[in-house]
């Protein structure tokens, strides 16, 4: 696994590198004291996981995240910061996790375990029959499922398919793979959520979906755990 770490504090950078190397002993780690140096490196090299400080002087972590947004192969982004209040500002950049420097030693192990699992899940598929054909979609490409009577519509990055199933059965089948039931009629890939509001969520493709009152508390808690893991 290729891991990049960027923090403008030398001691913090050393500490993060040490903890990451302890958690993932076979990983290849590169460190950067400057966001500009990081961006220059990302122009020629790819990484699987990026641990990124938000508050840096030359260019902020949020600005770097915005720069990465258009890349086809985007790393799993883990924001590292001492400012807890920035977690909501980071949502629009779709981070994989948000780590607090004050709790870094406690949180990093679980976060990296989830990174490994997510990278493995990206190779997993959801299979079903639609229009007489056997369809296989990467889980990472799926945005959400919408119930329509005895059918479901699966929306993905390139389009949609309609197939016979129930939203509960698909929810159970994808349990543990990062899909959140936000409404009786909607099952959402939490990795596709860009903004989480009180009554609706906005996805990476611009879609806005309602949050059902009976699902709101549990769904929000699940999403916040995902953001902080």
RAFEN-V931888 format. One record per run of one state. SS is the DSSP state (alpha for helix, beta for strand, coil for the rest). FROM is the first residue (numbers start at 1). TO is the last residue. Records with the same first field share a line. If there is no record, write none. Layout:
SS = FROM-TO / FROM-TO
//
This chain:
coil = 1-1 / 7-9 / 24-27 / 33-34 / 43-48 / 54-60 / 69-75 / 82-83 / 94-96 / 122-124 / 131-132 / 149-150 / 157-158 / 165-166 / 174-178 / 184-185 / 197-199 / 204-207 / 211-212 / 229-229
beta = 2-6 / 28-32 / 49-53 / 76-81 / 97-100 / 125-130 / 133-138 / 142-148 / 151-156 / 159-164 / 179-183 / 186-189 / 193-196 / 200-203 / 208-210
alpha = 10-23 / 35-42 / 61-68 / 84-93 / 101-121 / 139-141 / 167-173 / 190-192 / 213-228
//
